[in-house]
Amino acid sequence: MNGKCEVFMESQTYAVVDLETTGHSSKQGDRIIQIAIVFMKDWQVVDTYTKFVNPEQNIPSFIEDLTDISNADVAHALPFQDIAYDVYEKLQGTVFVAHNIDFDLPFLQSEFTRCGIPLWQGKSLDTVELAKILFPTSYSYKLQDLALELGIIHQKAHRADDDALATAYLLKACYDKMLQLPLRVLEQLHKRSFKAKTNISALLFDVIREKRQGTKKPIGYTIYRGVTLKEQVPVVKEQVKKCSYPASLEAKKTLFEAQFERFEIRDGQFRMMDSVWNSLNNRQEVLMEASTGIGKTLAYLIPAMIYTARHDGKMVISTYTSHLQEQLLMEELPKAEAIIGMKANIAVLKGMKHYVDIDRFSDMVQVFDDSYDENFAKMQFITWLAETTSGDLTELNLSGGGHLFLEKVRRSDTTKDTRRKGAFDFYLAALEQCKSADLIVTNHAMVVADLQRSEPILNNIDGWIIDEAHQMVQAAMVREETVFLYREWKYVLGQLGSMSQRTLEHDFYARIESSGRVHIRKVLECQQYFGNMLDSFERAMKQMTKYLNLPAGVTRSMKYTFLWQDVQIEQLLLREVSQHLGRFLASAKQLTTVYLQQVDELPLSQQATLDDWHYWLDELALKHAEWDALFLQQRRAETMWLELDARSLPGSIQIMKKPLSIKRTVMSVFDKFRGKMGIVWASGTLTAPENTRFIANQLGIDASVPLYQFQAPASYYEGAQVYIVDDMPDIKGVSQMIYIEHVAQAIVETVLATNGRCFVLFTSQEMLKKTVMLIQETDQLEEFMLFAQGVSSGSRMKLLKMFQKFERSVLFGTNSFWEGVDVPGDALSAVIVVRLPFTSPNEPVFKAKADALQAKGMNSFYKLSLPEAIIRFKQGFGRLIRSSHDKGAFIILDRRIETKSYGHQFLDALPNVPVEKVPLGDMVLQLEHWYNDEV
């Protein structure tokens, strides 16, 4: 973009282009196999152009799988050079539009060059870039996902004709969205659009011109410090209908049958409802383990809603993740309301860091000399703030550098609530909503954090439901841990370094000198403190790694873990870093007092500079507290260790300190409620066969608290089959590489038998990587898409989405893939367990816990290692069957499940499903028959 505002006339023709190709790079020999152009004028489709193209080479199998375009489809088509000039002429005088223009336009330009045709010249629009600005909360910006969200018909993804038509309608949806936005929002977007990669500014200007011709004032918006916000509607508590609890089987059956066709009674669900109801009414604490298929969420929602309505009370429902909160609010709550015929007053409450600091954003939006990423993030925020009612940052889907900007405008404990009169705060608004709510939906981290508040938020409560209760252990652990990341520290220090030089030497220097309140010597002193702090910090980092026993040269593994007692560093140096940090922060605070006294007189640009300075000083203050907690405050019953990658020092240094037990933390939260109200701990995995109180003990729940177990009916698991492959080698009897070769072969044969749709669950990232590499080297699964955690790029959710997208695909996962991943219906055929999920004995927290148990004369294997592995094993099985219609094989490659005395406990933990011990070949034959019968 050249910064000019080129206007699109109303009669402008948009040429919406999509290509299907044999690969990603025409320069490396990839060719077009289909081209489609949809011509749109006055926001109507006026013409289309579609051609198959002969690439004069074979189409790779994964491209054929992706596009459903075969070699036969293009066999009689013309090569691109025969249609290139025609395509070139059709694009003249149009605005080139594509979804991800960085692929389609360069590929086409490269093909024009190859055919001896000049490069196409003209304006362009990228609907990915445009959609990210106008729909900043969309879960995904893939074309098919946006089409589904916006109600655009998109019958065949990855066919050029359907993709181009869907993109054209997406462009129209973007135009319609701009018409709906307030004029002020459009004007703010337009000012920033000149840094966009495509000609968005011209389109925005056209819409602004059209909007200015109207006379209607936008309704439902308010302006706060120059930022357009959706008007906050005061929350009024509605009177909810009071209804009786359906105590009898017949009463429950009548309610459910009225809402669900072909309803089948689930005895476990009804019994769990009664248990929750009794807990709330009798003010008792209970533990409830409800297997997949029970309908756990409805089983606690319905009694909770009826109880709060009848008692005019307030109930807290805590979940572990935002995904579970959304599922509860968007799917389960409407079902519960429909079943019992009543509405609930609900508030969602998260920790303050989930919310945007609107004052901070208002200051930062005044700055225009920022990078593309930061400018783009500001555009997304401008649109979002005109739509959000919660200010919850998790609503946003930001990419790239946008996450760095998000951290700058995140609400925190250091937010200056009293800096301006009449300040607006989304977090405080959420707290206000809780006052009129019957149900407060929050998360485990928020519950634990409430303990540390001088004035707890979650007070005046009449009952608790803790869903995914086993995850409260992890939530409390994370809350209590202290983590040092060298890269984070260097980033904060780097930001302060550049700001201190610029701010102290220019802005502050002049103002302080003219004010006469602080001698200029204080500025130089502050800079000296900063230099001393940096020097001592770097000396500490160098000393930490100087005496570590690191092998010389390239080794098989470059990542190392050292217990803190093995790290040689002087305590005096650690204290010195803390002292220099404190001196610099105190000095910087003293200097900025002058600025603060005149904040309202400052121009907006200097206010933004001051806010930036404050932000990074606050971040450093948090780091200072982190440093002291990590290195200078020693407590019992905790462990500490250092991790690093020998290839990247000191950048890879991270230091962790974690407690060995979180009982005291959890007890501190709930002790004040016990005996006064019902507390329900619910989860799908609370027990191991011979240690039913394993999770309860970790949470510090008294042995007198009853534990109820609810199992789905046997019919729910009719589609499940467990296989133990009994001709796998003994893990301890062969080298790791030989075992990996057998694992790879078992995976390959299973995938071929089921035609893909497999999860492969590992306990070791190293073994996962080596197995995937071996499979790729042999090319035995070259026709399948392989997605591997820690190998393939992308987050867990992205890998899962990609796995679901391709029918012939395999997903390799570890750690987080053992639980919390739902793959509905036919998207999953098999779960392969490579090794029983025991925690590595060298994992620092586990080792410290095991040592503590051994010191008490207890067997750490049976008290800790085994029940922990069994619960994870149960969670792995839970990935397979997510509905009564699912079919799938749970395949265990680790023979310890049959050769060790403890093996039966793993199988006993599963539902009552058939278990077969078979050689790999026999299992493959059974799977092939099963799959062929299915299709």
Residue pairs with C-beta under 8 A, 6 or more apart in sequence:
1 194
1 195
1 196
1 197
1 198
1 199
1 201
3 194
4 194
5 190
5 194
5 201
5 202
5 205
6 123
6 199
6 201
6 202
7 202
7 205
7 206
7 209
8 95
8 123
8 199
8 202
8 203
8 205
8 206
10 42
10 206
11 41
11 42
12 41
12 95
13 39
13 40
13 41
13 46
13 93
13 94
13 95
14 39
14 40
14 41
14 94
14 95
14 97
14 125
14 168
14 171
15 37
15 38
15 39
15 90
15 91
15 94
15 95
15 96
15 97
16 37
16 38
16 39
16 40
16 97
16 98
16 164
16 165
16 167
16 168
16 171
17 35
17 36
17 37
17 91
17 96
17 97
17 98
17 104
17 105
17 108
17 164
18 35
18 36
18 98
18 99
18 104
18 160
18 161
18 163
18 164
18 167
19 32
19 34
19 35
19 103
19 104
19 107
19 108
19 160
20 32
20 33
20 34
20 35
20 63
20 67
20 69
20 158
20 159
20 160
21 30
21 31
21 32
21 33
21 55
21 63
21 107
22 30
22 31
22 33
22 55
22 57
22 59
22 60
22 63
23 29
23 30
23 60
23 63
24 30
24 103
25 107
26 32
26 107
26 110
26 111
26 114
27 110
29 57
30 107
31 53
31 55
31 56
31 57
31 80
31 111
32 53
32 55
32 80
32 107
32 108
32 111
33 52
33 53
33 55
33 59
33 63
33 67
33 69
33 74
34 50
34 51
34 52
34 53
34 67
34 69
34 74
34 159
34 160
34 161
35 49
35 50
35 51
35 53
35 80
35 83
35 87
35 160
36 48
36 49
36 50
36 51
36 160
36 161
36 163
36 164
36 165
37 48
37 49
37 50
37 87
37 90
37 91
37 164
38 45
38 47
38 48
38 164
38 165
38 167
38 168
39 45
39 46
39 47
39 48
39 49
39 94
40 46
40 168
40 171
40 172
43 172
43 175
45 165
45 168
48 161
48 164
48 165
49 87
49 90
50 160
50 161
50 164
51 77
51 78
51 83
52 69
52 73
52 74
52 77
53 74
53 77
53 78
53 79
53 80
53 83
54 74
54 75
54 76
54 77
54 78
54 79
55 74
55 79
55 80
56 79
58 71
59 69
59 70
59 71
59 74
61 782
61 783
62 782
62 783
62 784
62 785
63 69
64 70
64 71
65 783
65 785
65 806
65 807
65 808
66 158
66 806
67 158
67 159
68 156
68 158
68 159
69 159
80 111
80 115
81 114
81 115
84 111
84 112
84 115
84 117
85 115
85 117
87 108
88 112
88 117
88 118
88 120
91 120
91 122
92 122
93 122
94 122
95 122
95 123
95 124
95 125
95 199
96 105
96 120
96 122
96 123
96 124
96 125
97 124
97 125
97 126
97 127
97 167
97 168
97 171
98 104
98 105
98 124
98 126
98 127
98 167
99 126
99 127
99 128
99 143
99 163
99 167
99 170
100 126
100 128
101 124
101 125
101 126
101 128
101 129
101 197
101 198
102 126
102 197
105 120
105 124
108 120
109 119
109 120
112 118
112 119
112 120
113 119
123 198
123 199
123 202
124 198
124 199
125 171
125 198
125 199
125 200
125 203
126 197
126 198
127 167
127 170
127 171
127 174
128 141
129 196
129 197
129 198
129 200
130 171
130 174
130 198
130 200
130 203
131 138
131 141
131 146
131 170
131 174
132 138
132 141
132 376
132 380
132 397
132 399
133 189
133 200
133 376
133 379
133 380
133 383
134 174
134 177
134 178
134 181
134 383
135 146
135 149
135 150
135 177
136 380
136 381
136 383
136 384
136 396
136 397
136 398
137 384
137 387
137 388
137 395
137 396
137 397
138 145
138 146
138 149
138 397
139 145
139 149
139 397
140 146
140 397
140 801
141 397
143 154
143 157
143 163
143 166
143 167
143 170
144 154
144 157
144 166
146 152
146 170
147 153
147 154
147 166
147 169
147 170
148 154
150 170
150 173
152 166
152 169
152 170
152 173
153 166
153 169
154 162
154 163
154 166
155 162
156 162
157 163
175 203
175 207
178 186
178 203
178 204
178 207
179 207
179 210
179 211
181 383
181 386
182 218
182 221
182 228
182 386
183 208
183 211
183 212
183 218
184 223
184 228
185 228
185 382
185 383
185 386
186 204
186 207
186 208
186 211
187 208
188 228
188 365
188 382
189 204
189 379
189 382
189 383
190 201
190 204
190 205
190 208
191 368
192 368
192 375
192 378
192 379
192 382
193 200
193 201
193 204
193 379
194 201
195 372
195 375
195 376
196 376
197 372
220 230
220 231
221 228
221 229
221 230
221 231
221 386
222 228
222 229
222 230
222 231
222 232
223 229
224 358
224 362
224 424
225 358
225 359
225 362
226 362
226 365
226 366
227 358
227 361
227 362
227 365
227 382
227 385
228 382
228 385
228 386
229 358
229 385
229 386
229 424
230 385
230 386
230 387
230 388
230 389
232 389
232 429
233 389
235 347
235 432
235 433
235 436
236 436
237 345
237 436
237 437
238 343
238 345
240 308
240 309
240 342
240 343
240 344
240 345
240 438
241 309
241 341
241 342
241 343
242 309
242 310
243 306
243 309
243 340
243 341
243 342
244 306
245 277
245 303
245 306
245 307
246 252
246 254
246 255
246 340
247 274
247 277
249 265
249 270
252 270
252 273
253 263
253 265
255 339
255 340
256 263
256 265
256 339
257 263
258 339
259 335
259 338
259 339
266 293
266 294
266 295
266 712
266 713
267 713
268 290
268 291
268 294
268 710
268 711
268 712
268 713
269 294
269 295
269 296
269 298
269 299
269 710
270 299
271 708
271 710
272 288
272 290
272 294
272 296
272 299
272 300
272 708
272 710
273 299
273 300
273 302
273 303
275 286
275 288
275 708
276 286
276 288
276 299
276 300
276 303
276 304
276 465
276 678
276 680
277 303
277 306
277 307
278 284
279 285
279 286
279 678
279 679
279 680
280 303
280 304
280 307
280 463
280 677
280 678
280 680
281 307
281 678
282 678
283 675
283 676
283 677
283 678
284 678
284 679
284 706
285 674
285 678
285 679
285 680
285 681
285 701
285 702
285 705
286 678
286 679
286 680
286 681
286 705
286 706
286 707
286 708
287 469
287 681
287 686
287 696
287 701
287 705
287 706
287 707
287 708
288 680
288 681
288 682
288 683
288 686
288 707
288 708
288 709
288 710
289 682
289 683
289 684
289 685
289 686
289 687
289 707
289 708
289 709
289 710
290 296
290 299
290 682
290 683
290 684
290 709
290 710
291 684
291 710
291 711
291 712
291 911
292 684
292 712
292 716
292 878
292 881
292 882
293 712
293 713
293 716
293 717
293 881
293 883
293 884
294 710
294 711
294 712
296 467
296 682
296 684
297 327
297 328
297 332
297 467
298 332
298 335
298 336
298 339
299 710
300 317
300 465
300 467
300 680
300 682
301 317
301 328
301 332
301 333
301 336
302 336
302 339
302 340
304 315
304 317
304 439
304 463
304 465
305 336
305 337
305 340
305 342
305 344
305 438
305 439
306 340
306 342
307 313
307 315
307 462
307 463
308 314
308 315
308 344
308 438
308 439
308 462
308 463
309 342
309 344
309 438
311 462
313 438
313 462
313 463
314 437
314 438
314 439
314 440
314 460
314 461
314 462
315 438
315 439
315 440
315 461
315 462
315 463
315 464
315 465
316 439
316 440
316 442
316 447
316 458
316 461
316 463
316 464
316 465
317 328
317 439
317 440
317 441
317 442
317 465
317 467
318 441
318 442
318 443
318 444
318 446
318 447
318 464
318 465
318 466
318 467
318 472
319 325
319 328
319 441
319 442
319 443
319 444
319 467
319 468
320 443
320 444
320 467
320 468
320 471
320 472
320 474
320 475
320 820
321 443
321 820
322 350
322 394
322 443
323 820
324 467
324 468
325 348
325 441
325 443
328 441
328 467
329 346
329 348
329 441
333 344
333 346
336 344
337 343
337 344
344 438
344 439
345 436
345 437
345 438
345 439
346 437
346 438
346 439
346 440
346 441
347 430
347 433
347 434
347 436
347 437
347 439
347 440
347 441
348 390
348 392
348 430
348 440
348 441
348 442
349 430
349 431
349 433
349 434
349 440
349 441
349 442
349 446
349 457
350 392
350 394
350 430
350 442
350 443
350 446
351 443
351 445
351 446
351 449
352 411
352 412
352 413
352 415
352 427
353 410
353 411
353 412
354 392
354 393
354 394
354 411
355 390
355 391
355 392
355 393
355 410
355 411
355 425
355 426
355 427
355 430
356 381
356 385
356 391
356 393
356 409
356 410
356 411
356 426
357 409
357 410
357 411
357 412
357 415
357 425
358 385
358 391
358 424
358 425
358 426
359 415
359 416
359 419
359 420
359 423
359 424
360 408
360 409
360 415
360 611
360 615
361 381
361 385
361 409
363 604
363 607
363 608
363 611
364 378
364 405
364 408
364 409
364 608
364 611
364 612
365 378
365 381
365 382
366 604
366 605
366 607
366 608
367 605
367 608
368 375
370 378
371 401
372 401
373 400
373 401
373 402
373 404
373 405
374 401
374 402
374 404
374 405
376 402
377 398
377 401
377 402
377 405
377 406
378 405
380 396
380 398
380 402
381 396
381 405
381 409
384 395
384 396
385 391
388 395
390 426
390 430
391 426
391 427
391 429
391 430
392 426
393 406
393 410
396 406
398 405
398 406
408 612
408 615
411 425
411 426
411 427
412 618
414 618
414 621
414 622
415 425
416 614
417 423
417 425
417 428
419 599
431 457
434 440
434 457
440 458
440 461
442 458
443 475
444 466
444 468
444 471
444 472
444 475
444 476
445 475
445 478
445 479
447 458
447 466
447 472
447 475
447 669
448 472
448 475
448 476
448 479
448 665
448 666
448 669
449 479
450 456
450 457
450 458
450 669
451 665
451 668
451 669
461 673
461 677
462 677
463 677
463 678
463 679
463 680
464 670
464 673
464 677
464 678
464 679
464 680
465 680
465 682
466 472
466 679
466 680
466 681
466 682
467 682
467 683
468 682
468 683
468 684
469 681
469 682
469 683
469 686
469 695
469 699
470 683
470 685
470 686
470 695
470 871
471 683
472 666
472 681
472 699
473 662
473 695
473 698
473 699
476 662
476 665
476 666
477 658
477 659
477 662
479 665
480 658
480 659
480 662
480 665
481 656
481 657
481 658
481 659
482 626
482 629
482 630
482 656
482 657
483 626
483 654
483 655
483 656
483 657
484 626
484 627
484 630
484 653
484 654
484 655
484 656
485 653
485 654
486 541
486 650
486 651
486 652
486 653
486 654
487 651
488 623
489 537
489 623
490 651
492 616
492 619
492 620
492 623
493 533
493 534
493 537
493 620
495 616
495 619
496 530
496 616
496 617
496 620
497 530
497 534
499 612
499 613
499 616
500 526
500 527
500 530
500 588
503 609
503 613
504 523
504 526
504 527
504 591
505 523
507 606
507 609
508 523
508 591
508 592
508 594
508 595
509 520
509 523
511 594
511 595
511 598
512 518
512 520
512 522
512 523
512 591
512 594
513 520
515 594
517 594
518 590
518 591
518 594
522 587
522 590
522 591
523 591
525 587
526 584
526 587
526 588
526 591
529 580
529 583
529 584
529 587
530 584
532 580
532 583
532 584
533 577
533 580
533 581
533 583
533 584
536 573
536 576
536 577
536 580
537 577
537 580
539 573
540 569
540 573
540 574
540 576
540 577
541 650
541 653
542 650
543 568
543 569
543 570
543 573
544 567
544 569
544 642
544 650
544 653
545 644
545 649
545 650
545 653
546 568
547 568
548 560
548 562
548 566
548 567
548 644
550 560
550 646
551 646
555 646
557 766
558 645
558 646
558 647
559 643
559 644
559 645
559 646
560 643
560 644
560 645
560 646
561 641
561 642
561 643
561 842
561 844
562 641
562 642
562 643
562 644
563 639
563 640
563 641
563 844
564 639
564 640
564 641
564 642
564 655
564 657
567 642
571 631
574 627
574 631
574 632
575 632
577 627
578 624
578 627
578 628
578 631
578 632
581 620
581 623
581 624
581 627
582 624
584 620
585 617
585 620
585 621
585 624
588 617
589 617
592 610
592 613
592 614
592 617
595 602
595 610
596 610
599 607
599 610
602 610
629 657
630 640
630 655
630 657
635 659
637 659
637 660
637 661
637 852
638 657
638 658
638 659
638 660
638 848
639 657
639 658
639 660
639 844
639 845
639 847
639 848
640 655
640 656
640 657
640 658
640 844
641 655
641 656
641 844
642 653
642 654
642 655
643 652
643 653
643 654
643 655
643 656
644 650
644 652
644 653
644 654
645 652
656 844
658 844
658 845
659 665
660 845
660 848
660 849
660 852
661 698
662 698
662 699
662 700
663 698
663 699
663 700
664 700
666 699
666 700
667 700
670 679
673 679
681 696
681 699
681 701
683 695
684 874
684 875
684 878
685 695
685 819
685 871
685 874
685 875
685 878
686 692
686 694
686 695
686 696
686 707
686 871
687 693
687 694
687 695
687 707
687 709
687 871
687 909
688 694
688 866
688 867
688 870
688 871
688 905
688 909
689 870
689 905
689 908
689 909
690 862
690 867
690 905
691 862
691 863
691 866
691 867
692 707
693 703
693 707
694 867
694 868
694 871
695 871
696 703
696 705
696 707
711 911
712 911
714 911
714 912
715 884
716 881
716 884
716 911
717 881
717 911
717 912
717 913
718 884
719 881
719 884
719 885
719 886
719 887
719 888
720 880
720 881
720 886
720 887
720 888
720 889
720 890
720 911
720 913
720 914
721 888
721 889
721 890
721 913
721 914
721 916
721 930
722 889
722 890
722 891
722 892
722 907
722 910
722 913
722 914
722 915
722 916
723 889
723 890
723 891
723 892
723 915
723 916
723 917
723 918
723 923
723 926
724 892
724 895
724 897
724 898
724 915
724 916
724 917
724 918
725 746
725 891
725 892
725 893
725 895
725 918
725 919
725 920
725 923
726 895
726 898
726 917
726 918
726 919
727 919
727 920
728 742
728 743
728 746
728 893
728 894
728 895
728 920
729 738
729 739
729 742
729 895
730 895
730 899
731 739
731 835
731 894
731 895
731 896
736 767
736 770
737 770
740 767
740 770
740 771
740 774
741 774
742 893
743 767
743 771
743 834
743 893
744 771
744 774
744 775
744 778
745 920
746 832
746 891
746 893
746 920
747 758
747 760
747 771
747 775
747 810
747 832
748 775
748 778
748 780
748 781
749 920
749 921
749 924
750 758
750 830
750 832
750 889
750 891
750 923
750 924
750 927
751 758
751 781
751 784
751 810
752 780
752 781
752 924
753 924
753 927
753 928
753 931
754 829
754 830
754 889
754 927
754 931
755 807
755 808
755 829
755 931
756 784
756 785
756 806
756 807
756 808
756 809
756 810
756 829
757 807
757 808
757 809
757 826
757 827
757 828
757 829
757 830
758 810
758 811
758 828
758 829
758 830
758 831
758 832
759 811
759 813
759 817
759 821
759 823
759 828
759 830
759 831
759 832
759 879
760 768
760 771
760 810
760 811
760 812
760 813
760 832
760 834
761 813
761 814
761 817
761 818
761 831
761 832
761 833
761 834
761 837
761 876
761 879
762 768
762 771
762 812
762 813
762 814
762 834
762 835
763 814
763 834
763 835
763 836
763 837
763 838
763 839
763 840
764 814
764 835
764 840
765 789
765 790
765 814
765 815
767 834
767 835
768 788
768 789
768 790
768 791
768 812
768 813
768 814
769 788
769 790
769 791
771 812
771 834
772 786
772 788
772 791
772 812
775 781
775 786
776 786
781 810
783 808
784 808
784 809
784 810
785 802
785 803
785 806
785 808
785 809
785 810
786 792
786 809
786 810
786 812
787 799
787 802
787 803
787 809
787 810
787 811
787 812
788 799
788 811
788 812
788 813
789 796
789 799
789 812
789 813
789 814
789 815
789 816
789 817
790 814
791 812
792 799
792 802
794 802
796 813
796 816
796 817
796 821
799 811
799 813
800 811
800 821
800 823
802 809
803 809
803 810
803 811
803 823
803 827
804 823
804 827
811 817
813 821
817 879
818 837
818 872
818 875
818 876
818 879
819 872
819 875
819 876
819 878
819 879
821 879
822 879
822 882
823 879
823 882
824 882
824 883
824 886
825 882
825 883
825 885
825 886
828 879
828 880
828 886
828 888
829 887
829 888
829 889
829 931
830 880
830 888
830 889
830 890
830 891
830 927
831 876
831 877
831 879
831 880
831 888
831 889
831 890
831 891
832 891
832 893
833 873
833 876
833 890
833 891
833 892
833 893
833 894
834 893
834 894
835 893
835 894
836 869
836 873
836 892
836 894
836 896
836 897
836 906
837 869
837 872
837 873
837 876
838 865
838 866
838 868
838 869
839 846
839 865
839 868
839 869
840 846
841 847
841 850
841 865
846 864
846 865
849 860
849 864
850 860
850 864
850 865
851 860
853 859
853 860
853 863
853 864
854 860
862 902
866 902
866 905
869 906
870 905
870 906
870 909
871 909
873 906
873 909
874 909
874 910
876 890
877 890
877 910
877 911
880 886
880 888
880 889
880 890
881 888
887 930
887 934
889 927
889 930
890 910
890 913
891 923
896 903
897 903
897 906
897 907
898 917
907 915
916 923
916 926
918 926
